[in-house]
Amino acid sequence: MTGISDDQLREMAQHRGLRLVKSRRRKPGTGDFGKYGLTDMGGEALLGIGADGLTASADDIQDYLRSSEQNTWKQSADTTPDRPARKETPRPPEPEKEDEPIRRRAKRISPDRPARREQESAPARPKTPSKAKPRPSLRLVPKAAPEPESEPEPGPAPQPVLRVRAATTEDADALAALLSQLGGVSLESADVAANLTSARKARAGMVVADLGEIVGCCGWAVVATVHRGAVGRLTALVVDKAHRRRGVGTAMLEAAETALAKAGCGQIEAMSDITINNSHNFFRSLKFEQASYRFVRTISEQASGERVRGGED
């Protein structure tokens, strides 16, 4: 079976209402390193979670998710009843129309009919003219125009899916605006693109969090040491203020940790600004321990000039 990334596994699990659990062991050969598990949204274990840790591989998780998808489709197809055939109801025969009897009105002959004739032959008396009552004037009331039918309110827009991917030089504009949220950092887009190219040449990397727009970035570097070997160092971790506390930083940190493990790093350390307390609490929540102090000094121009002259000699 071909390999699949953690992001793809996690997305497959979320589409089925499940949650992917990944081992936090970072050293190959120790405990449940590289193992996975599945739980439902309530935290109940479904696959690969035992008393000694996680036991499922990435292929096991992928097989389980695909088989659950096929079973759900088959169950839906089996339980859907066939539409019954439409029964035609016979129409009752139309009753024959009977000839309706022709009713004739009998002429009534009243005894005073001759008197009426005499009255008709007598000269008619002149009628006194009666005052005609004026007819009330009619005023036409225009019909009210029909109210336009109200359009249905649009439903909520679908939420974009978080995608963590490698940063490119085309992201320079968005990265410059994002990195400006760090204290004391002001970069132009051209500087960001040049630094990103240099970082790749020095075995460093960066990922971005994409929600239709770039809302976060995480950079790292591999530091070669004599006493600890290769050490992975987080050089930048920024999430836009409007998208914090939604798991964006954790998703980017997992991607960085996976890349550093492939580069042969046995440890990962973070450089956190001492003035940002929320940043410290974020790393503590992910089991980072404060093991040292970081001291910084700017290299003087004199020292830089001596170094250049020494290289020319």
C-alpha positions as CSV (number, residue, x, y, z in Angstrom):
1,M,0.0,0.0,0.0
2,T,1.3,3.4,-0.9
3,G,2.3,5.8,1.9
4,I,-0.1,8.5,3.1
5,S,0.6,11.7,5.0
6,D,-0.7,12.5,8.5
7,D,-2.8,15.4,7.1
8,Q,-4.5,13.1,4.7
9,L,-5.3,10.5,7.4
10,R,-6.6,13.2,9.7
11,E,-8.8,14.7,7.0
12,M,-10.2,11.2,6.2
13,A,-11.0,10.6,9.8
14,Q,-12.7,14.0,10.2
15,H,-15.0,13.3,7.2
16,R,-16.2,10.2,9.0
17,G,-16.7,11.9,12.3
18,L,-13.6,10.4,13.9
19,R,-10.4,11.7,15.4
20,L,-6.9,10.6,14.6
21,V,-4.4,10.1,17.4
22,K,-0.7,10.0,16.7
23,S,2.1,8.8,18.9
24,R,4.1,11.6,20.6
25,R,7.2,9.4,20.7
26,R,9.9,11.2,18.8
27,K,12.7,8.7,19.0
28,P,12.6,5.7,16.6
29,G,12.4,2.3,18.3
30,T,11.0,3.6,21.6
31,G,7.5,2.8,22.8
32,D,4.8,3.3,20.2
33,F,6.9,5.5,17.9
34,G,5.2,6.0,14.5
35,K,1.9,4.4,15.6
36,Y,-1.6,5.7,15.4
37,G,-5.1,5.2,16.8
38,L,-8.7,6.2,16.2
39,T,-11.4,7.5,18.5
40,D,-14.8,9.0,18.1
41,M,-15.5,12.6,18.8
42,G,-16.4,11.7,22.4
43,G,-12.9,10.2,23.0
44,E,-13.9,6.5,23.0
45,A,-11.3,4.3,21.5
46,L,-12.1,2.5,18.2
47,L,-8.8,1.2,16.7
48,G,-5.2,0.9,17.7
49,I,-5.4,2.2,21.3
50,G,-4.2,-0.3,23.9
51,A,-3.0,-0.3,27.5
52,D,0.7,0.2,26.4
53,G,0.0,2.9,23.9
54,L,-0.9,3.1,20.2
55,T,-0.6,0.0,18.0
56,A,-2.0,0.8,14.6
57,S,0.0,1.7,11.5
58,A,-0.9,4.3,8.9
59,D,-2.0,1.5,6.5
60,D,-4.2,0.0,9.3
61,I,-5.9,3.4,9.8
62,Q,-6.4,3.9,6.0
63,D,-7.9,0.4,5.6
64,Y,-10.2,0.9,8.5
65,L,-11.5,4.3,7.2
66,R,-12.0,3.0,3.7
67,S,-13.8,-0.1,4.8
68,S,-16.1,2.0,7.1
69,E,-16.9,4.2,4.1
70,Q,-17.9,1.1,1.9
71,N,-19.9,-0.4,4.8
72,T,-21.8,2.9,5.3
73,W,-22.6,3.1,1.6
74,K,-23.7,-0.5,1.3
75,Q,-25.8,-0.2,4.4
76,S,-27.5,2.8,3.0
77,A,-28.2,1.0,-0.3
78,D,-29.6,-2.1,1.4
79,T,-31.9,-0.2,3.8
80,T,-33.4,2.1,1.1
81,P,-36.8,0.5,0.1
82,D,-37.8,0.3,-3.5
83,R,-40.4,2.7,-4.6
84,P,-43.8,0.9,-4.9
85,A,-45.5,0.8,-8.2
86,R,-48.2,3.4,-8.7
87,K,-51.7,1.8,-8.6
88,E,-54.1,3.2,-11.1
89,T,-57.5,3.8,-9.5
90,P,-60.4,3.1,-12.0
91,R,-62.6,6.0,-12.7
92,P,-66.3,5.6,-12.0
93,P,-68.5,5.5,-15.1
94,E,-70.1,8.8,-15.9
95,P,-73.9,8.7,-15.3
96,E,-76.0,9.1,-18.4
97,K,-77.7,12.5,-18.5
98,E,-81.4,12.2,-18.4
99,D,-83.6,14.6,-20.3
100,E,-84.7,17.2,-17.9
101,P,-88.5,17.6,-17.9
102,I,-89.6,20.8,-19.4
103,R,-91.6,22.7,-16.9
104,R,-94.3,24.9,-18.1
105,R,-95.7,27.6,-16.0
106,A,-99.5,27.5,-15.9
107,K,-101.1,30.8,-16.7
108,R,-103.1,32.0,-13.9
109,I,-106.3,33.8,-14.8
110,S,-107.4,36.1,-12.1
111,P,-111.1,37.2,-11.7
112,D,-110.2,40.8,-12.0
113,R,-108.5,40.5,-15.3
114,P,-111.3,42.3,-17.2
115,A,-111.2,45.2,-14.8
116,R,-107.5,45.6,-15.5
117,R,-108.3,45.8,-19.2
118,E,-110.8,48.6,-18.5
119,Q,-108.3,50.4,-16.5
120,E,-105.8,50.1,-19.3
121,S,-108.3,51.6,-21.7
122,A,-109.1,54.5,-19.4
123,P,-106.9,57.7,-19.9
124,A,-103.8,57.6,-17.8
125,R,-103.6,60.2,-15.1
126,P,-100.6,62.6,-15.3
127,K,-97.9,61.6,-12.9
128,T,-96.5,64.2,-10.7
129,P,-92.8,64.5,-11.4
130,S,-90.7,63.2,-8.6
131,K,-87.5,64.7,-7.6
132,A,-84.7,62.4,-8.9
133,K,-82.2,61.6,-6.2
134,P,-78.6,62.3,-7.3
135,R,-76.6,59.2,-7.7
136,P,-73.5,58.9,-5.6
137,S,-70.3,59.4,-7.6
138,L,-68.1,56.4,-7.8
139,R,-64.5,56.8,-7.0
140,L,-62.2,54.2,-8.4
141,V,-59.7,52.9,-5.8
142,P,-56.5,51.7,-7.5
143,K,-55.6,48.1,-6.6
144,A,-52.6,47.8,-4.4
145,A,-49.5,46.4,-6.2
146,P,-48.7,42.9,-5.1
147,E,-45.9,42.7,-2.6
148,P,-42.7,41.1,-4.1
149,E,-42.0,37.7,-2.9
150,S,-39.2,37.8,-0.4
151,E,-36.1,35.8,-1.4
152,P,-35.1,33.0,1.0
153,E,-32.2,34.0,3.2
154,P,-29.0,32.3,2.1
155,G,-27.7,29.6,4.4
156,P,-24.4,29.8,6.2
157,A,-21.3,29.6,4.0
158,P,-19.4,26.3,4.3
159,Q,-16.4,26.5,6.6
160,P,-13.0,26.2,4.7
161,V,-10.8,23.2,5.4
162,L,-7.5,23.9,7.1
163,R,-4.6,22.9,4.8
164,V,-1.0,22.9,6.0
165,R,1.5,23.1,3.1
166,A,5.1,24.1,2.3
167,A,5.7,27.9,1.9
168,T,6.7,29.2,-1.4
169,T,8.2,32.5,-2.6
170,E,4.7,33.4,-4.0
171,D,3.6,33.6,-0.4
172,A,6.1,36.4,0.4
173,D,3.5,39.2,0.6
174,A,1.2,37.3,3.0
175,L,4.2,36.1,5.1
176,A,5.6,39.7,5.4
177,A,2.2,40.9,6.8
178,L,2.0,37.9,9.1
179,L,5.5,38.1,10.5
180,S,4.9,41.8,11.3
181,Q,2.7,40.6,14.2
182,L,5.9,39.5,15.9
183,G,7.4,42.2,18.1
184,G,10.3,44.1,16.4
185,V,10.0,42.4,13.0
186,S,9.5,44.5,9.8
187,L,10.3,42.9,6.5
188,E,9.6,43.6,2.9
189,S,8.2,40.9,0.5
190,A,11.5,40.8,-1.3
191,D,13.4,40.1,2.0
192,V,11.0,37.3,2.9
193,A,11.4,35.6,-0.5
194,A,15.3,35.9,-0.3
195,N,15.4,34.5,3.3
196,L,13.1,31.7,2.4
197,T,15.4,30.6,-0.5
198,S,18.4,30.8,1.8
199,A,16.7,28.8,4.5
200,R,16.0,25.9,2.1
201,K,19.7,25.8,1.1
202,A,20.6,25.5,4.9
203,R,18.3,22.4,5.5
204,A,15.6,24.7,7.0
205,G,12.0,24.9,6.0
206,M,8.6,26.6,6.6
207,V,5.0,25.6,6.3
208,V,1.9,27.9,6.1
209,A,-1.7,27.3,7.3
210,D,-4.1,28.0,4.4
211,L,-7.8,28.7,5.1
212,G,-8.5,30.2,1.7
213,E,-5.9,32.8,2.9
214,I,-2.6,32.3,4.8
215,V,-3.4,32.6,8.5
216,G,-0.2,31.2,10.0
217,C,3.4,30.1,9.4
218,C,5.9,27.9,11.1
219,G,9.6,27.8,10.3
220,W,12.4,25.5,11.5
221,A,16.1,24.7,11.1
222,V,18.4,21.7,11.7
223,V,21.2,22.7,14.0
224,A,24.2,20.3,14.0
225,T,25.8,20.0,17.5
226,V,28.6,17.9,18.8
227,H,27.1,17.1,22.2
228,R,23.5,16.5,21.1
229,G,23.7,15.6,17.4
230,A,21.2,17.1,15.1
231,V,18.6,19.3,16.9
232,G,15.5,20.6,15.4
233,R,14.8,24.3,16.2
234,L,11.6,26.2,15.7
235,T,12.6,29.6,14.4
236,A,9.2,31.2,13.9
237,L,5.6,30.2,14.8
238,V,2.9,32.8,14.1
239,V,-0.9,32.5,13.9
240,D,-3.0,35.5,12.8
241,K,-4.8,37.1,15.7
242,A,-8.3,36.5,14.2
243,H,-7.6,32.7,13.9
244,R,-5.9,31.8,17.2
245,R,-7.1,29.1,19.7
246,R,-8.5,27.0,16.8
247,G,-5.8,24.3,16.5
248,V,-3.9,26.1,13.7
249,G,-0.6,26.3,15.6
250,T,-0.8,22.7,16.7
251,A,-1.4,21.5,13.1
252,M,1.7,23.4,11.8
253,L,3.8,22.2,14.7
254,E,3.0,18.6,13.9
255,A,4.1,19.2,10.3
256,A,7.3,20.8,11.4
257,E,8.1,17.9,13.8
258,T,7.5,15.3,11.1
259,A,9.9,17.1,8.8
260,L,12.6,17.4,11.6
261,A,12.2,13.7,12.4
262,K,12.9,12.8,8.8
263,A,16.0,15.0,8.9
264,G,17.4,12.9,11.7
265,C,16.7,15.2,14.7
266,G,16.1,13.5,18.0
267,Q,15.0,16.7,19.8
268,I,13.0,19.8,19.0
269,E,13.4,23.1,20.7
270,A,11.5,26.4,20.4
271,M,12.7,30.0,20.4
272,S,9.9,31.9,22.2
273,D,9.8,35.7,22.7
274,I,10.2,36.4,26.4
275,T,7.5,39.2,26.2
276,I,4.7,36.9,24.8
277,N,3.3,34.9,27.7
278,N,0.7,33.2,25.6
279,S,3.4,31.7,23.5
280,H,5.1,30.2,26.5
281,N,1.8,28.7,27.7
282,F,1.2,27.2,24.2
283,F,4.5,25.3,24.3
284,R,3.9,24.1,27.9
285,S,0.6,22.7,26.9
286,L,2.4,20.6,24.3
287,K,4.8,19.1,26.8
288,F,7.7,21.4,26.0
289,E,10.0,22.0,29.0
290,Q,11.9,25.1,29.7
291,A,15.5,23.8,29.8
292,S,17.7,26.9,29.2
293,Y,17.9,30.6,28.7
294,R,18.5,32.3,25.3
295,F,21.1,35.1,25.1
296,V,21.3,37.3,22.0
297,R,23.8,39.9,20.9
298,T,24.1,41.7,17.6
299,I,27.4,41.1,15.7
300,S,29.2,44.4,15.4
301,E,30.2,45.9,12.1
302,Q,33.9,45.8,13.1
303,A,33.8,42.1,13.7
304,S,32.0,41.5,10.4
305,G,34.7,43.6,8.5
306,E,37.5,41.6,10.1
307,R,35.9,38.4,9.2
308,V,35.6,39.5,5.6
309,R,39.3,40.6,5.5
310,G,40.4,37.3,7.1
311,G,38.6,35.4,4.4
312,E,40.4,37.4,1.7
313,D,43.8,36.6,3.2
